[in-house]
């Protein structure tokens, strides 16, 4: 099931920063994405959230920042026979470009904000003291309008961009080397992405970029935060999640397409990373 495109809210024609309070039996959304960035505070209710290839249980106070075009869904689906509890959430949506200043993120002093938006492409869970402060600001935002709301949003983004209490939610479909990584590592990552269904060996990657195996392994870990096997496996699992969600391919076909040695190996790796088997993941993503 491919995510649907959600059109711009009618409120956006009047407000540069849209802030809505959702109340009722559900969150009034489906598996979707949109151009706007979104910050969602779940005040109460709900059973699970889907962000990219991640499915997590919802708890009151859940606070997430999502960048443009991140597929997501918030659900309220209790066990059979149970009555759904009321949900309440504060949802803020805004375009990443400031009106009249579309290039504002490219200014040198905006590097922390630019990095925040890049990380938000995987969805960011906000935790700790940052979460307490951001929650207060989200509650205040619903009572503001116009420029006052814009100013508060910028203050919130500044808070988030300087916090170490944000955690990526979804695996990147294409994990990227850290900023400043060498061209050699970028070349190796491009090779991995284009040869994912094939066996990939460290010694071959090292030879491609002109390094010894040990030197390449150290540089790769420093540049990506992962060993080569970890990086390759993460990329394969992310691609598998995408195929499970958006195609009708069988588990065996997906295992082969993503480069796993066998369906059984794929099942084990998928369960370890997603805490469920592939078909259960597909069922949960496609459930309405």
C-alpha positions as a Markdown table, in Angstrom:
| # | Residue | x | y | z |
|---|---|---|---|---|
| 1 | Unk | 0.0 | 0.0 | 0.0 |
| 2 | Unk | 1.6 | 3.2 | -1.1 |
| 3 | Unk | 1.2 | 6.3 | 1.1 |
| 4 | Unk | -1.2 | 8.8 | -0.3 |
| 5 | Unk | -0.4 | 12.5 | -0.9 |
| 6 | Unk | -2.2 | 14.8 | 1.6 |
| 7 | Unk | -3.1 | 18.2 | 0.1 |
| 8 | Unk | -2.3 | 21.4 | 1.8 |
| 9 | Unk | -4.7 | 22.3 | 4.7 |
| 10 | Unk | -7.2 | 25.0 | 3.8 |
| 11 | Unk | -6.0 | 26.8 | 6.9 |
| 12 | Unk | -2.6 | 27.2 | 5.3 |
| 13 | Unk | -4.0 | 30.0 | 3.0 |
| 14 | Unk | -4.5 | 32.1 | 6.1 |
| 15 | Unk | -1.7 | 30.9 | 8.4 |
| 16 | Unk | 1.9 | 30.3 | 7.5 |
| 17 | Unk | 2.1 | 27.9 | 10.5 |
| 18 | Unk | -1.0 | 25.7 | 10.9 |
| 19 | Unk | -1.8 | 24.5 | 14.3 |
| 20 | Unk | -4.8 | 22.1 | 14.8 |
| 21 | Unk | -6.1 | 20.2 | 17.8 |
| 22 | Unk | -7.4 | 16.8 | 16.9 |
| 23 | Unk | -10.0 | 15.2 | 19.1 |
| 24 | Unk | -12.3 | 12.2 | 18.7 |
| 25 | Unk | -12.3 | 8.4 | 18.2 |
| 26 | Unk | -9.2 | 8.5 | 15.9 |
| 27 | Unk | -6.6 | 10.9 | 14.5 |
| 28 | Unk | -8.5 | 11.4 | 11.3 |
| 29 | Unk | -5.5 | 10.3 | 9.1 |
| 30 | Unk | -4.3 | 7.4 | 7.0 |
| 31 | Unk | -0.9 | 6.3 | 5.8 |
| 32 | Unk | 0.1 | 9.5 | 4.0 |
| 33 | Unk | 2.8 | 12.1 | 3.4 |
| 34 | Unk | 2.8 | 15.8 | 2.5 |
| 35 | Unk | 5.2 | 18.6 | 1.6 |
| 36 | Unk | 4.8 | 20.3 | 5.0 |
| 37 | Unk | 7.0 | 19.5 | 8.0 |
| 38 | Unk | 5.0 | 18.4 | 10.9 |
| 39 | Unk | 5.3 | 18.3 | 14.7 |
| 40 | Unk | 2.8 | 16.2 | 16.5 |
| 41 | Unk | 2.1 | 16.0 | 20.3 |
| 42 | Unk | -0.1 | 13.2 | 21.4 |
| 43 | Unk | -1.9 | 14.4 | 24.5 |
| 44 | Unk | -3.9 | 11.2 | 25.1 |
| 45 | Unk | -5.2 | 8.1 | 23.4 |
| 46 | Unk | -4.0 | 6.2 | 20.4 |
| 47 | Unk | -2.4 | 2.8 | 20.0 |
| 48 | Unk | 0.5 | 3.1 | 17.5 |
| 49 | Unk | 2.3 | 5.5 | 15.2 |
| 50 | Unk | 4.0 | 4.6 | 11.9 |
| 51 | Unk | 6.9 | 6.8 | 10.7 |
| 52 | Unk | 8.7 | 5.6 | 7.6 |
| 53 | Unk | 9.5 | 1.9 | 8.3 |
| 54 | Unk | 9.0 | 2.1 | 12.1 |
| 55 | Unk | 6.0 | 1.0 | 14.0 |
| 56 | Unk | 5.9 | 2.1 | 17.7 |
| 57 | Unk | 3.3 | 1.9 | 20.5 |
| 58 | Unk | 1.8 | 5.3 | 21.3 |
| 59 | Unk | 2.0 | 6.7 | 24.9 |
| 60 | Unk | 0.6 | 10.1 | 26.2 |
| 61 | Unk | 3.1 | 12.8 | 25.6 |
| 62 | Unk | 4.6 | 11.3 | 22.5 |
| 63 | Unk | 6.3 | 14.2 | 20.6 |
| 64 | Unk | 7.6 | 13.8 | 17.0 |
| 65 | Unk | 9.1 | 16.1 | 14.4 |
| 66 | Unk | 8.8 | 14.9 | 10.8 |
| 67 | Unk | 10.4 | 16.5 | 7.7 |
| 68 | Unk | 8.8 | 17.0 | 4.3 |
| 69 | Unk | 7.3 | 13.9 | 2.6 |
| 70 | Unk | 7.9 | 11.4 | 5.4 |
| 71 | Unk | 5.2 | 8.7 | 5.2 |
| 72 | Unk | 3.3 | 8.4 | 8.5 |
| 73 | Unk | 0.1 | 7.5 | 10.2 |
| 74 | Unk | -1.3 | 7.7 | 13.8 |
| 75 | Unk | -3.8 | 5.0 | 14.7 |
| 76 | Unk | -6.3 | 4.2 | 17.5 |
| 77 | Unk | -7.1 | 0.5 | 17.0 |
| 78 | Unk | -7.7 | -1.3 | 20.4 |
| 79 | Unk | -8.0 | -5.0 | 20.7 |
| 80 | Unk | -11.1 | -6.7 | 19.4 |
| 81 | Unk | -14.0 | -6.2 | 21.8 |
| 82 | Unk | -12.5 | -3.1 | 23.4 |
| 83 | Unk | -13.9 | 0.4 | 23.0 |
| 84 | Unk | -11.4 | 2.9 | 21.5 |
| 85 | Unk | -10.4 | 5.6 | 24.0 |
| 86 | Unk | -10.7 | 9.2 | 22.9 |
| 87 | Unk | -7.7 | 10.7 | 21.3 |
| 88 | Unk | -6.3 | 14.2 | 21.5 |
| 89 | Unk | -3.3 | 15.6 | 19.7 |
| 90 | Unk | -1.8 | 19.0 | 18.8 |
| 91 | Unk | -0.5 | 19.0 | 15.2 |
| 92 | Unk | 1.7 | 21.8 | 13.8 |
| 93 | Unk | 2.4 | 21.9 | 10.0 |
| 94 | Unk | 4.6 | 24.4 | 8.1 |
| 95 | Unk | 6.7 | 24.6 | 5.0 |
| 96 | Unk | 10.5 | 24.5 | 5.4 |
| 97 | Unk | 10.9 | 27.6 | 3.3 |
| 98 | Unk | 10.1 | 31.0 | 4.8 |
| 99 | Unk | 7.9 | 33.2 | 2.6 |
| 100 | Unk | 10.2 | 35.6 | 0.6 |
| 101 | Unk | 13.3 | 33.9 | 2.1 |
| 102 | Unk | 13.4 | 30.5 | 0.4 |
| 103 | Unk | 17.1 | 30.2 | 0.7 |
| 104 | Unk | 17.3 | 30.9 | 4.4 |
| 105 | Unk | 18.5 | 27.4 | 5.3 |
| 106 | Unk | 21.5 | 27.9 | 3.1 |
| 107 | Unk | 22.9 | 30.7 | 5.2 |
| 108 | Unk | 26.1 | 29.7 | 7.1 |
| 109 | Unk | 24.6 | 30.5 | 10.5 |
| 110 | Unk | 21.7 | 28.2 | 9.8 |
| 111 | Unk | 23.8 | 25.0 | 9.8 |
| 112 | Unk | 22.2 | 23.6 | 13.0 |
| 113 | Unk | 18.7 | 24.1 | 11.6 |
| 114 | Unk | 19.7 | 22.6 | 8.2 |
| 115 | Unk | 21.0 | 19.6 | 10.0 |
| 116 | Unk | 17.8 | 19.3 | 12.0 |
| 117 | Unk | 15.7 | 19.3 | 8.8 |
| 118 | Unk | 18.0 | 16.6 | 7.3 |
| 119 | Unk | 17.6 | 14.4 | 10.4 |
| 120 | Unk | 13.8 | 15.0 | 10.3 |
| 121 | Unk | 13.7 | 13.1 | 7.0 |
| 122 | Unk | 13.7 | 10.0 | 9.2 |
| 123 | Unk | 11.4 | 11.4 | 11.8 |
| 124 | Unk | 12.7 | 12.5 | 15.2 |
| 125 | Unk | 11.4 | 11.5 | 18.6 |
| 126 | Unk | 11.9 | 14.3 | 21.1 |
| 127 | Unk | 12.8 | 13.2 | 24.6 |
| 128 | Unk | 14.2 | 14.5 | 28.0 |
| 129 | Unk | 14.2 | 18.1 | 29.1 |
| 130 | Unk | 13.8 | 19.2 | 25.5 |
| 131 | Unk | 10.5 | 17.3 | 25.4 |
| 132 | Unk | 9.2 | 19.2 | 28.4 |
| 133 | Unk | 10.1 | 22.6 | 27.0 |
| 134 | Unk | 8.8 | 21.7 | 23.5 |
| 135 | Unk | 5.6 | 20.4 | 24.9 |
| 136 | Unk | 4.9 | 23.7 | 26.7 |
| 137 | Unk | 5.6 | 25.6 | 23.5 |
| 138 | Unk | 3.3 | 23.3 | 21.5 |
| 139 | Unk | 0.5 | 23.9 | 23.9 |
| 140 | Unk | 1.1 | 27.6 | 23.7 |
| 141 | Unk | 1.1 | 27.6 | 19.9 |
| 142 | Unk | -2.5 | 26.7 | 19.6 |
| 143 | Unk | -3.5 | 30.0 | 21.2 |
| 144 | Unk | -1.3 | 32.2 | 18.9 |
| 145 | Unk | -1.8 | 33.3 | 15.3 |
| 146 | Unk | 0.1 | 35.0 | 12.5 |
| 147 | Unk | 3.6 | 36.3 | 13.3 |
| 148 | Unk | 3.4 | 35.4 | 17.0 |
| 149 | Unk | 3.0 | 31.7 | 16.0 |
| 150 | Unk | 5.8 | 32.0 | 13.4 |
| 151 | Unk | 8.1 | 33.4 | 16.1 |
| 152 | Unk | 7.3 | 30.7 | 18.5 |
| 153 | Unk | 7.9 | 28.0 | 15.8 |
| 154 | Unk | 11.3 | 29.5 | 15.1 |
| 155 | Unk | 12.1 | 29.4 | 18.8 |
| 156 | Unk | 11.0 | 25.8 | 18.9 |
| 157 | Unk | 13.2 | 24.9 | 15.9 |
| 158 | Unk | 16.1 | 26.6 | 17.5 |
| 159 | Unk | 15.6 | 24.6 | 20.7 |
| 160 | Unk | 15.4 | 21.3 | 18.7 |
| 161 | Unk | 18.4 | 22.1 | 16.5 |
| 162 | Unk | 20.7 | 22.5 | 19.6 |
| 163 | Unk | 19.4 | 19.5 | 21.5 |
| 164 | Unk | 21.0 | 16.1 | 21.9 |
| 165 | Unk | 17.7 | 14.6 | 23.1 |
| 166 | Unk | 16.3 | 13.8 | 19.6 |
| 167 | Unk | 16.4 | 10.3 | 18.2 |
| 168 | Unk | 15.8 | 9.2 | 14.6 |
| 169 | Unk | 12.8 | 7.0 | 14.4 |
| 170 | Unk | 12.9 | 5.4 | 10.9 |
| 171 | Unk | 15.9 | 3.8 | 9.2 |
| 172 | Unk | 16.9 | 5.8 | 6.2 |
| 173 | Unk | 16.1 | 4.1 | 2.9 |
| 174 | Unk | 19.6 | 5.2 | 1.9 |
| 175 | Unk | 21.8 | 5.8 | 4.9 |
| 176 | Unk | 24.2 | 8.6 | 4.3 |
| 177 | Unk | 27.8 | 9.1 | 5.5 |
| 178 | Unk | 28.3 | 11.7 | 8.2 |
| 179 | Unk | 28.9 | 15.3 | 7.0 |
| 180 | Unk | 32.6 | 15.7 | 6.1 |
| 181 | Unk | 33.1 | 12.0 | 5.1 |
| 182 | Unk | 35.8 | 11.3 | 2.5 |
| 183 | Unk | 35.0 | 10.9 | -1.1 |
| 184 | Unk | 36.2 | 7.3 | -0.8 |
| 185 | Unk | 33.5 | 6.4 | 1.6 |
| 186 | Unk | 30.8 | 8.2 | -0.5 |
| 187 | Unk | 32.0 | 6.1 | -3.4 |
| 188 | Unk | 31.8 | 2.9 | -1.4 |
| 189 | Unk | 28.3 | 3.8 | -0.2 |
| 190 | Unk | 27.1 | 4.4 | -3.7 |
| 191 | Unk | 28.5 | 1.1 | -4.8 |
| 192 | Unk | 26.7 | -0.7 | -1.9 |
| 193 | Unk | 23.4 | 0.9 | -2.8 |
| 194 | Unk | 23.7 | 0.0 | -6.5 |
| 195 | Unk | 24.7 | -3.6 | -5.8 |
| 196 | Unk | 22.4 | -4.4 | -2.9 |
| 197 | Unk | 21.0 | -7.7 | -4.3 |
| 198 | Unk | 24.6 | -9.1 | -4.7 |
| 199 | Unk | 27.1 | -10.4 | -2.2 |
| 200 | Unk | 29.1 | -7.4 | -0.8 |
| 201 | Unk | 32.6 | -8.0 | 0.7 |
| 202 | Unk | 34.8 | -5.5 | 2.6 |
| 203 | Unk | 37.9 | -6.5 | 0.7 |
| 204 | Unk | 36.2 | -5.6 | -2.6 |
| 205 | Unk | 35.0 | -2.2 | -1.3 |
| 206 | Unk | 38.5 | -1.5 | 0.0 |
| 207 | Unk | 40.0 | -2.3 | -3.4 |
| 208 | Unk | 37.5 | -0.1 | -5.3 |
| 209 | Unk | 38.6 | 3.0 | -3.2 |
| 210 | Unk | 42.3 | 2.1 | -3.1 |
| 211 | Unk | 42.7 | 1.2 | 0.5 |
| 212 | Unk | 43.7 | -1.8 | 2.5 |
| 213 | Unk | 41.0 | -3.8 | 4.2 |
| 214 | Unk | 41.8 | -2.7 | 7.8 |
| 215 | Unk | 42.3 | 1.0 | 6.9 |
| 216 | Unk | 39.1 | 1.0 | 4.9 |
| 217 | Unk | 37.1 | -0.6 | 7.7 |
| 218 | Unk | 38.4 | 2.0 | 10.2 |
| 219 | Unk | 37.6 | 4.9 | 7.9 |
| 220 | Unk | 34.1 | 3.5 | 7.1 |
| 221 | Unk | 33.2 | 3.1 | 10.8 |
| 222 | Unk | 34.4 | 6.6 | 11.5 |
| 223 | Unk | 32.5 | 8.1 | 8.6 |
| 224 | Unk | 29.2 | 6.2 | 9.0 |
| 225 | Unk | 29.0 | 5.1 | 12.6 |
| 226 | Unk | 28.6 | 1.5 | 11.4 |
| 227 | Unk | 30.7 | -1.4 | 10.3 |
| 228 | Unk | 30.3 | -2.4 | 6.7 |
| 229 | Unk | 28.1 | -5.4 | 7.6 |
| 230 | Unk | 25.9 | -3.3 | 9.8 |
| 231 | Unk | 25.5 | -0.6 | 7.1 |
| 232 | Unk | 24.6 | -3.2 | 4.4 |
| 233 | Unk | 22.2 | -5.0 | 6.6 |
| 234 | Unk | 20.4 | -1.7 | 7.7 |
| 235 | Unk | 20.1 | -0.7 | 4.0 |
| 236 | Unk | 18.7 | -4.1 | 3.1 |
| 237 | Unk | 16.1 | -4.1 | 5.9 |
| 238 | Unk | 15.0 | -0.5 | 5.0 |
| 239 | Unk | 14.5 | -1.6 | 1.4 |
| 240 | Unk | 12.6 | -4.7 | 2.5 |
| 241 | Unk | 10.3 | -2.5 | 4.6 |
| 242 | Unk | 9.6 | -0.4 | 1.6 |
| 243 | Unk | 8.8 | -3.4 | -0.6 |
| 244 | Unk | 6.6 | -5.0 | 2.1 |
| 245 | Unk | 4.6 | -1.8 | 2.4 |
| 246 | Unk | 4.2 | -0.8 | -1.2 |
| 247 | Unk | 4.3 | -4.0 | -3.2 |
| 248 | Unk | 2.7 | -7.5 | -3.3 |
| 249 | Unk | 6.0 | -9.3 | -3.7 |
| 250 | Unk | 6.4 | -12.5 | -1.6 |
| 251 | Unk | 8.8 | -12.7 | 1.3 |
| 252 | Unk | 11.1 | -15.0 | -0.8 |
| 253 | Unk | 11.1 | -12.5 | -3.6 |
| 254 | Unk | 11.9 | -9.6 | -1.3 |
| 255 | Unk | 14.6 | -11.6 | 0.4 |
| 256 | Unk | 16.3 | -12.2 | -3.0 |
| 257 | Unk | 15.8 | -8.6 | -4.2 |
| 258 | Unk | 17.4 | -7.2 | -1.0 |
| 259 | Unk | 20.4 | -9.5 | -1.1 |
| 260 | Unk | 19.7 | -11.9 | 1.8 |
| 261 | Unk | 21.2 | -15.3 | 1.5 |
| 262 | Unk | 17.9 | -17.1 | 2.1 |
| 263 | Unk | 14.3 | -16.3 | 3.2 |
| 264 | Unk | 15.1 | -17.8 | 6.6 |
| 265 | Unk | 18.0 | -15.5 | 7.0 |
| 266 | Unk | 15.8 | -12.6 | 6.0 |
| 267 | Unk | 13.2 | -13.6 | 8.5 |
| 268 | Unk | 15.7 | -13.7 | 11.3 |
| 269 | Unk | 17.3 | -10.4 | 10.4 |
| 270 | Unk | 14.0 | -8.7 | 10.0 |
| 271 | Unk | 12.6 | -9.9 | 13.3 |
| 272 | Unk | 15.8 | -8.7 | 15.1 |
| 273 | Unk | 15.5 | -5.2 | 13.6 |
| 274 | Unk | 11.7 | -4.7 | 13.5 |
| 275 | Unk | 10.6 | -7.0 | 16.3 |
| 276 | Unk | 8.1 | -8.8 | 14.1 |
| 277 | Unk | 8.1 | -11.1 | 11.1 |
| 278 | Unk | 7.8 | -9.6 | 7.6 |
| 279 | Unk | 4.2 | -10.6 | 6.9 |
| 280 | Unk | 3.1 | -9.1 | 10.3 |
| 281 | Unk | 4.9 | -5.9 | 9.4 |
| 282 | Unk | 3.1 | -5.8 | 6.0 |
| 283 | Unk | -0.3 | -6.5 | 7.7 |
| 284 | Unk | 0.2 | -3.7 | 10.3 |
| 285 | Unk | 1.3 | -1.1 | 7.7 |
| 286 | Unk | -1.6 | -1.9 | 5.4 |
| 287 | Unk | -4.2 | -2.0 | 8.1 |
| 288 | Unk | -6.7 | 0.9 | 7.9 |
